[in-house]
Amino acid sequence: MDELALQSLDLWSPAFREDPYPTLDLMRTLRPRLAVPHEGGCDWHFTRHDDVSMVLKDPRFIKEGNRLLDPSQAPVPESEETRNPLYKMFDNWMLFRDPPDHTRLRSLVNQAFTPRVVERLRPRISEIAQGLLSPLQGTEDFDLISAYAFPLPVIVIAELLGVPAADREQFRIWSTAVARTLELGEVPDDLKQAGGKMAAEVQDYFRRLVREREVSPRDDLLSGLIAVRVEGSRLTEEEMLATCVLLLFAGHETTVNLIGNSVHLLLRDRETYNRLAADRTLLASSVEECLRYESPVQLTNRFAAEDIEIGDDRLHRGDNIVVWLNAANRDPQVFNDPNRFDIARHPNRHLAFAAGPHFCIGAPLARLEGELALAALMDLYPALRASSDPITWRPSGVFRGPVRLSVHTR
């Protein structure tokens, strides 16, 4: 296959979504830095571990691509897009900001996700997991995603933030709307409008909670964010509301995929499931291998802030660089026999949580939730097995996880 054929690959097709790895292996072998020119510039697709890691860590690659536009390309003030509450909210997400704003916003929530703080949540997460699974005992089969993988991280992040877990169905609706607007490429107008409506609703929701906490603070993250804003005047109301939405979204969206992917992978081979059930010291390495083998987030992107030469390739200022985390995580230059699922793999230098300044702030919490979710499942359902139903993957180019995962309990 030549480079022209590579450029014509449909990386967003249902077939690719079903199994992206053969195509990504081909890209990484034939053209690990693939340039796809278009009228507005150039998209690069990076698939090697070293290249992906470099882009994520190098300050010459930034998130705020609009900073690179000349005045004629900049969004028109008061245009439909600049008025859309969704994009106003995204502008205040640290996920899409560069230093120093990113550093400032990240520092406000960093203390809530340190390994020590997260470890104190262990008993409560186990209790939530047991509470979700216990009512299912006696049931011969159930959908693991809707019954377990989705509600567990929603309840955890809701309690951490200090919002009612009873509203989790509404959180699901909001989160789904956010995820659909985070795809790379052009977002359809109907999704933009739906996303704008969602952004207004969820920020109004948090605005009401903020008013309550200003009067009656509690021992939760939301009260802590308010205290920081009042004491240091470092966080505007818009930034605080956007940060709450980001934490709610990111705090459970990818963990749902992590739990679903992990159970799917473990049940493909009963020997692997039984091995882990018998040796819980492998829980941590199992979660790491699940993160590597089926990364919950498949890709992210950066923009070249200046002309950059990498080997024989020259990137130009403003070029969009798509870094394929799931391709980097199966790079044979880094991982021995990368297409083999090995729950005892060590070392495991995967990039499922990205790297550099934007390394996932919730990684310690996600890892702990993954371990405890698997432990509780094995405690209550040692004979768990997968349904013969084919897996339906999420209709997303960014996020990877099963929409539904039917399991049998005996």
C-alpha positions as CSV (number, residue, x, y, z in Angstrom):
1,M,0.0,0.0,0.0
2,D,1.5,3.4,-1.0
3,E,1.1,6.7,0.8
4,L,-1.7,7.9,-1.4
5,A,-3.7,4.8,-0.5
6,L,-2.9,5.4,3.2
7,Q,-4.2,9.0,2.9
8,S,-7.5,7.7,1.6
9,L,-8.1,5.4,4.5
10,D,-11.4,6.1,6.2
11,L,-10.4,6.3,9.9
12,W,-13.9,7.0,11.0
13,S,-15.7,4.2,9.3
14,P,-17.8,1.5,11.1
15,A,-15.3,-1.1,9.9
16,F,-12.4,0.8,11.4
17,R,-14.3,1.4,14.6
18,E,-15.0,-2.3,14.9
19,D,-11.3,-3.2,14.8
20,P,-8.9,-0.3,14.2
21,Y,-5.7,-2.2,15.0
22,P,-4.8,-3.8,11.7
23,T,-5.1,-0.4,10.0
24,L,-3.1,1.3,12.7
25,D,-0.4,-1.3,12.6
26,L,-0.2,-0.7,8.8
27,M,0.1,3.0,9.3
28,R,2.8,2.6,12.0
29,T,4.8,0.3,9.8
30,L,4.5,2.1,6.4
31,R,4.2,5.7,7.4
32,P,4.3,6.4,11.2
33,R,4.0,10.1,10.6
34,L,1.3,10.3,7.9
35,A,0.5,13.7,6.4
36,V,-3.0,14.3,5.0
37,P,-3.1,17.7,3.3
38,H,-6.4,19.5,3.0
39,E,-7.6,23.0,1.9
40,G,-7.1,24.5,5.3
41,G,-3.7,23.0,6.1
42,C,-2.5,19.6,7.0
43,D,-3.5,16.8,9.4
44,W,-0.8,14.5,10.6
45,H,-1.4,11.1,12.1
46,F,1.3,9.9,14.5
47,T,1.2,6.2,15.5
48,R,4.6,5.4,17.0
49,H,5.0,5.4,20.7
50,D,8.1,7.7,20.7
51,D,6.5,10.2,18.4
52,V,3.2,10.3,20.3
53,S,5.0,10.7,23.7
54,M,7.1,13.5,22.3
55,V,4.1,15.4,20.9
56,L,2.3,15.1,24.3
57,K,5.3,16.4,26.2
58,D,6.9,19.0,23.9
59,P,5.7,22.6,24.5
60,R,5.9,23.3,20.8
61,F,2.7,21.4,20.4
62,I,-0.3,23.2,21.9
63,K,-4.0,22.7,22.5
64,E,-5.2,26.2,21.7
65,G,-5.1,26.1,17.9
66,N,-7.1,29.3,17.6
67,R,-4.1,31.2,18.9
68,L,-2.3,30.4,15.6
69,L,-5.0,31.8,13.3
70,D,-4.5,35.1,11.5
71,P,-7.3,37.7,12.0
72,S,-9.1,36.7,8.8
73,Q,-9.5,33.1,10.1
74,A,-10.4,33.9,13.7
75,P,-14.0,33.2,14.8
76,V,-16.3,36.2,14.2
77,P,-17.4,37.8,17.5
78,E,-21.0,37.0,18.3
79,S,-21.1,34.4,15.5
80,E,-23.3,31.3,16.1
81,E,-20.3,29.3,17.3
82,T,-19.0,32.0,19.7
83,R,-22.5,32.4,21.2
84,N,-23.0,28.7,21.6
85,P,-22.8,27.8,25.4
86,L,-21.1,24.6,24.5
87,Y,-18.0,26.2,23.0
88,K,-18.0,28.9,25.7
89,M,-17.8,26.1,28.2
90,F,-15.1,24.3,26.3
91,D,-13.0,27.5,26.3
92,N,-12.8,27.2,30.1
93,W,-12.0,23.5,30.2
94,M,-8.3,23.0,31.2
95,L,-8.4,20.1,28.8
96,F,-8.3,22.6,25.9
97,R,-6.0,25.2,27.5
98,D,-2.3,25.8,27.5
99,P,-0.1,27.2,30.3
100,P,-0.3,29.4,32.2
101,D,-4.1,29.1,32.2
102,H,-4.0,25.3,32.1
103,T,-1.5,25.3,35.0
104,R,-3.8,27.6,37.1
105,L,-6.9,25.6,36.4
106,R,-5.3,22.2,37.0
107,S,-3.8,23.2,40.3
108,L,-7.2,23.9,41.7
109,V,-8.4,20.3,41.4
110,N,-5.1,18.5,41.6
111,Q,-5.3,18.0,45.4
112,A,-8.5,16.1,45.0
113,F,-6.9,13.4,42.8
114,T,-3.6,12.7,44.5
115,P,-2.9,9.0,45.1
116,R,-3.1,9.5,48.8
117,V,-6.5,11.2,48.7
118,V,-7.8,8.7,46.2
119,E,-6.7,5.8,48.3
120,R,-8.9,7.0,51.1
121,L,-11.9,6.4,48.8
122,R,-11.1,2.7,48.6
123,P,-13.7,1.5,51.2
124,R,-16.5,3.7,49.8
125,I,-15.8,2.6,46.2
126,S,-15.9,-1.1,47.3
127,E,-19.1,-0.4,49.1
128,I,-20.7,1.2,46.0
129,A,-19.5,-1.7,43.8
130,Q,-21.0,-4.3,46.2
131,G,-24.2,-2.3,46.4
132,L,-24.7,-2.3,42.7
133,L,-23.9,-6.0,42.2
134,S,-25.7,-7.5,45.2
135,P,-29.3,-6.8,43.9
136,L,-28.3,-8.7,40.7
137,Q,-27.6,-12.0,42.5
138,G,-30.0,-14.6,41.4
139,T,-30.1,-13.0,37.9
140,E,-28.9,-15.3,35.2
141,D,-27.7,-12.5,32.9
142,F,-27.5,-8.7,32.8
143,D,-26.0,-5.9,30.8
144,L,-22.7,-5.1,32.6
145,I,-22.6,-1.5,31.2
146,S,-25.9,-0.2,32.2
147,A,-26.1,-2.2,35.5
148,Y,-22.5,-1.7,36.7
149,A,-19.9,0.0,34.5
150,F,-21.9,3.2,34.1
151,P,-23.4,3.8,37.6
152,L,-20.3,3.0,39.6
153,P,-18.0,5.8,38.4
154,V,-21.0,8.2,38.2
155,I,-21.8,7.7,41.9
156,V,-18.1,8.0,42.8
157,I,-17.5,11.3,41.0
158,A,-20.9,12.6,42.1
159,E,-20.1,12.0,45.8
160,L,-16.6,13.5,45.3
161,L,-18.1,16.7,43.8
162,G,-21.0,16.8,46.2
163,V,-23.8,16.4,43.8
164,P,-26.8,14.1,44.2
165,A,-26.1,10.6,42.8
166,A,-29.9,10.3,42.3
167,D,-29.4,12.6,39.3
168,R,-27.1,10.1,37.5
169,E,-29.6,9.5,34.7
170,Q,-29.5,13.1,33.9
171,F,-25.7,13.0,34.1
172,R,-25.8,10.2,31.5
173,I,-27.8,12.3,29.1
174,W,-25.5,15.3,29.5
175,S,-22.4,13.2,29.3
176,T,-23.5,11.5,26.1
177,A,-24.2,14.9,24.5
178,V,-20.8,16.2,25.5
179,A,-19.0,13.1,24.1
180,R,-20.8,13.4,20.7
181,T,-19.4,16.9,20.3
182,L,-15.8,16.0,21.1
183,E,-15.2,14.0,18.0
184,L,-12.5,15.3,15.7
185,G,-13.7,16.9,12.5
186,E,-16.8,18.8,11.6
187,V,-19.6,18.5,14.1
188,P,-23.1,18.5,12.5
189,D,-25.2,21.6,13.3
190,D,-27.9,19.6,15.1
191,L,-25.3,18.2,17.5
192,K,-23.9,21.7,18.1
193,Q,-27.4,22.9,18.9
194,A,-28.1,20.0,21.2
195,G,-24.7,20.4,22.8
196,G,-25.4,24.1,23.4
197,K,-28.7,23.3,25.1
198,M,-27.0,20.7,27.2
199,A,-24.2,23.0,28.2
200,A,-26.7,25.7,29.3
201,E,-28.6,23.1,31.4
202,V,-25.7,21.5,33.1
203,Q,-24.1,24.8,34.0
204,D,-27.4,26.1,35.4
205,Y,-27.5,22.9,37.4
206,F,-24.1,23.6,38.9
207,R,-24.8,27.3,39.3
208,R,-27.7,26.4,41.7
209,L,-25.5,24.0,43.7
210,V,-22.8,26.7,43.9
211,R,-25.3,29.1,45.4
212,E,-26.2,26.5,48.0
213,R,-22.6,25.8,48.9
214,E,-21.8,29.5,49.2
215,V,-24.4,29.6,52.0
216,S,-23.7,26.1,53.5
217,P,-20.3,24.7,52.6
218,R,-19.7,21.0,52.8
219,D,-16.7,18.7,52.8
220,D,-16.7,18.2,49.1
221,L,-14.8,19.3,46.0
222,L,-17.4,21.8,44.9
223,S,-17.1,23.7,48.3
224,G,-13.3,23.5,47.9
225,L,-13.5,25.1,44.5
226,I,-15.7,27.9,45.8
227,A,-13.3,28.5,48.7
228,V,-10.4,28.8,46.3
229,R,-12.3,31.3,44.1
230,V,-13.2,33.5,47.1
231,E,-9.8,33.4,48.8
232,G,-7.6,33.8,45.8
233,S,-9.8,35.3,43.2
234,R,-8.2,32.8,40.8
235,L,-11.3,31.2,39.4
236,T,-14.1,33.0,37.6
237,E,-17.6,31.6,37.9
238,E,-17.5,30.5,34.3
239,E,-14.3,28.7,34.9
240,M,-15.6,27.0,38.0
241,L,-18.9,25.9,36.3
242,A,-16.9,24.6,33.3
243,T,-14.5,22.7,35.6
244,C,-17.4,21.1,37.4
245,V,-18.8,19.8,34.1
246,L,-15.4,18.6,33.0
247,L,-14.9,16.7,36.2
248,L,-18.3,15.1,36.0
249,F,-17.8,14.2,32.4
250,A,-14.1,13.0,32.5
251,G,-14.6,11.5,36.0
252,H,-16.8,8.8,34.6
253,E,-16.9,8.8,30.8
254,T,-13.6,7.0,30.3
255,T,-13.9,4.8,33.4
256,V,-17.1,3.3,32.0
257,N,-15.1,2.3,29.0
258,L,-12.2,1.0,31.2
259,I,-14.5,-1.3,33.2
260,G,-16.4,-2.5,30.2
261,N,-13.3,-3.1,28.2
262,S,-11.6,-4.9,31.1
263,V,-14.5,-7.3,31.6
264,H,-14.8,-8.0,27.9
265,L,-11.1,-8.8,27.6
266,L,-10.9,-11.0,30.7
267,L,-14.0,-13.0,29.7
268,R,-12.6,-13.7,26.2
269,D,-10.4,-16.3,27.9
270,R,-11.7,-18.1,31.0
271,E,-8.2,-19.0,32.0
272,T,-7.3,-15.3,32.3
273,Y,-10.4,-14.5,34.3
274,N,-9.7,-17.5,36.6
275,R,-6.1,-16.6,37.0
276,L,-6.9,-13.1,38.1
277,A,-9.7,-14.4,40.4
278,A,-7.2,-16.7,42.1
279,D,-4.4,-14.2,42.3
280,R,-5.6,-10.7,43.2
281,T,-2.0,-9.4,43.3
282,L,-2.4,-9.2,39.5
283,L,-5.3,-6.7,39.7
284,A,-3.1,-3.6,39.3
285,S,-1.2,-5.0,36.3
286,S,-4.4,-6.3,34.8
287,V,-5.9,-2.9,34.8
288,E,-2.8,-1.4,33.2
289,E,-2.9,-4.1,30.5
290,C,-6.5,-3.4,29.8
291,L,-5.7,0.3,29.5
292,R,-3.0,-0.5,27.0
293,Y,-4.7,-3.2,25.0
294,E,-8.1,-1.4,24.6
295,S,-7.4,2.3,25.5
296,P,-10.7,4.0,26.6
297,V,-9.5,7.1,24.8
298,Q,-8.1,6.3,21.4
299,L,-6.6,9.6,20.3
300,T,-6.1,13.2,21.1
301,N,-4.6,16.1,19.1
302,R,-2.2,19.0,19.3
303,F,-1.3,21.9,17.0
304,A,2.2,22.8,15.9
305,A,2.9,26.2,17.3
306,E,5.9,26.7,15.0
307,D,7.6,25.0,12.0
308,I,9.1,21.8,13.3
309,E,11.3,19.2,11.7
310,I,11.0,15.6,12.9
311,G,13.4,13.3,11.0
312,D,12.6,13.8,7.3
313,D,9.2,15.3,8.0
314,R,8.6,19.1,8.2
315,L,5.5,20.2,10.1
316,H,4.2,23.8,9.6
317,R,2.8,26.2,12.1
318,G,-0.9,25.5,12.6
319,D,-0.7,21.9,11.4
320,N,-3.1,19.6,13.3
321,I,-1.3,16.5,14.8
322,V,-3.6,13.5,15.7
323,V,-1.8,11.3,18.1
324,W,-3.2,7.7,18.2
325,L,-2.8,6.5,21.8
326,N,-4.1,3.1,20.9
327,A,-1.6,2.7,18.1
328,A,1.3,3.8,20.4
329,N,0.1,1.3,23.0
330,R,0.7,-1.5,20.5
331,D,4.1,-0.4,19.2
332,P,6.4,-3.5,18.9
333,Q,9.4,-1.2,19.5
334,V,8.1,-0.7,23.1
335,F,5.9,-3.7,23.9
336,N,7.0,-7.3,23.4
337,D,4.3,-9.2,21.4
338,P,2.0,-6.1,21.6
339,N,-1.1,-7.8,20.2
340,R,-1.1,-10.4,23.0
341,F,-3.2,-9.6,26.1
342,D,-1.0,-10.3,29.1
343,I,-2.3,-9.3,32.6
344,A,1.2,-9.8,34.1
345,R,2.9,-7.5,31.6
346,H,5.8,-5.6,33.0
347,P,7.0,-3.0,32.3
348,N,3.9,-1.4,30.7
349,R,4.7,2.1,29.4
350,H,1.3,2.7,27.9
351,L,0.0,6.1,27.1
352,A,-3.7,5.5,27.8
353,F,-3.7,8.5,30.2
354,A,-1.7,10.6,27.8
355,A,1.6,12.2,29.0
356,G,3.1,15.6,29.8
357,P,1.1,18.6,31.1
358,H,-2.2,17.1,30.1
359,F,-1.6,13.7,31.8
360,C,-5.0,12.6,33.0
361,I,-5.5,14.2,36.4
362,G,-8.0,11.5,37.3
363,A,-5.7,8.5,36.5
364,P,-5.3,7.4,40.2
365,L,-9.0,7.4,40.7
366,A,-9.7,5.5,37.4
367,R,-7.1,2.9,38.2
368,L,-8.6,2.3,41.7
369,E,-12.1,2.1,40.4
370,G,-11.0,-0.4,37.7
371,E,-9.3,-2.6,40.3
372,L,-12.1,-2.6,42.8
373,A,-14.8,-3.0,40.1
374,L,-13.1,-6.2,38.9
375,A,-12.5,-7.5,42.5
376,A,-16.1,-7.1,43.5
377,L,-17.3,-8.7,40.3
378,M,-15.1,-11.8,40.9
379,D,-16.1,-12.0,44.5
380,L,-19.8,-12.2,43.7
381,Y,-19.6,-13.9,40.3
382,P,-16.7,-16.4,40.1
383,A,-18.5,-18.2,37.3
384,L,-19.1,-15.1,35.2
385,R,-19.0,-15.7,31.4
386,A,-19.5,-13.6,28.3
387,S,-22.6,-13.8,26.2
388,S,-22.2,-15.0,22.6
389,D,-23.7,-11.8,21.4
390,P,-21.2,-9.8,19.2
391,I,-19.8,-6.6,20.8
392,T,-21.2,-3.3,19.6
393,W,-18.6,-0.6,20.1
394,R,-19.5,3.0,20.8
395,P,-20.1,5.0,17.6
396,S,-17.1,7.2,18.3
397,G,-13.7,7.9,16.8
398,V,-12.3,9.2,20.1
399,F,-13.8,6.9,22.8
400,R,-13.6,3.1,22.7
401,G,-15.8,0.9,24.8
402,P,-18.8,-1.5,24.4
403,V,-22.3,0.1,24.2
404,R,-23.7,-3.1,25.8
405,L,-22.0,-6.1,27.3
406,S,-24.2,-9.1,28.2
407,V,-22.8,-11.4,30.8
408,H,-24.1,-14.7,32.3
409,T,-23.6,-15.3,36.0
410,R,-23.6,-19.1,35.9
